[in-house]
């Protein structure tokens, strides 16, 4: 796909309900990866930009992230790992065992890390008596990792 078409294609695909997509750049060539249970992609996009259309197993897609996930350094003292992981690094005083099942909140996203760092800084600035009475809520849409961190 020519670089000048990327914005147009992503704008069109963003308007289609029930699909998700990503741009993949390999060896300087941009491809559009579209994930959908339907085939509501406009014909002109299929004709000019799709090299192939193949069915995928959604369960496999939703859990593909786990293939290479071995944990995440959430903050200087928090480490997030999948259940059953043996922890050998003693640097972290808090370990969160979490299986987010493809949801947001595995500790890898920069926004999660930023929020975790800010939360840690805030909590450590409180007195012990303030920590006993403070209430927090994680209003995200993922695993609840920030709520778990706040509780610990």
LINZILIN-V228090 format. One record per pair of residues at least 4 apart in sequence whose ideal C-beta (glycine too) atoms are under 7 Angstrom apart, sorted by the first residue. I is the first residue (numbers start at 1). GAP is how many residues later the second one is. D is the distance in whole Angstrom. If there is no record, write none. Layout:
I_GAP_D, I_GAP_D
This chain:
1_4_5, 1_5_6, 1_8_7, 1_29_5, 1_31_7, 1_48_6, 3_27_7, 5_4_6, 6_4_6, 6_17_6, 6_24_6, 7_4_6, 8_4_6, 9_4_6, 9_23_6, 9_36_7, 9_40_6, 10_4_6, 10_13_7, 12_30_7, 12_33_7, 13_6_7, 13_8_5, 13_21_7, 16_24_6, 16_25_7, 18_18_6, 18_19_7, 18_20_6, 19_15_6, 19_16_6, 19_17_4, 20_15_5, 21_11_6, 21_12_6, 21_13_5, 21_14_7, 22_11_5, 23_7_6, 23_9_6, 24_7_5, 24_9_6, 25_5_5, 32_17_6, 34_7_6, 35_26_6, 41_4_5, 41_5_5, 43_4_6, 44_4_6, 45_4_5, 45_5_7, 46_4_5, 56_4_7, 56_5_5, 57_4_7, 58_4_6, 59_4_6, 60_4_6, 62_40_4, 63_38_7, 63_39_6, 65_4_6, 65_37_6, 69_13_7, 69_37_7, 71_8_6, 71_9_6, 71_10_4, 71_11_7, 71_14_6, 72_8_5, 72_34_6, 72_35_3, 72_36_5, 73_6_6, 74_4_4, 74_5_6, 74_6_5, 74_33_5, 74_39_6, 74_42_5, 75_41_5, 75_42_5, 75_45_5, 77_15_6, 77_16_5, 77_17_6, 78_14_6, 78_16_5, 78_18_6, 78_38_6, 78_71_6, 79_13_4, 79_16_5, 80_16_5, 80_18_6, 80_26_7, 80_27_4, 80_65_7, 81_4_4, 81_6_7, 81_14_6, 81_16_6, 82_17_6, 83_14_5, 83_16_6, 87_8_6, 94_58_5, 96_49_7, 96_52_5, 96_53_7, 98_45_6, 98_47_6, 100_5_5, 100_6_5, 100_42_6, 100_43_4, 103_39_4, 103_40_5, 104_5_7, 104_36_6, 104_37_6, 104_38_3, 105_7_6, 105_35_7, 105_37_3, 105_38_3, 105_39_7, 105_40_4, 106_37_7, 107_5_6, 107_38_6, 110_4_6, 111_4_6, 112_4_6, 112_33_7, 113_4_6, 114_4_6, 115_4_6, 115_31_6, 116_4_6, 116_30_6, 116_33_6, 117_4_6, 118_4_6, 119_4_6, 119_27_6, 119_30_6, 119_31_6, 120_4_6, 121_4_6, 123_8_7, 123_27_7, 126_4_4, 126_5_5, 126_8_7, 128_4_7, 130_4_6, 136_14_4, 138_6_5, 138_8_4, 138_9_4, 140_6_7, 144_4_6, 145_4_6, 146_4_6, 147_4_6, 148_4_7
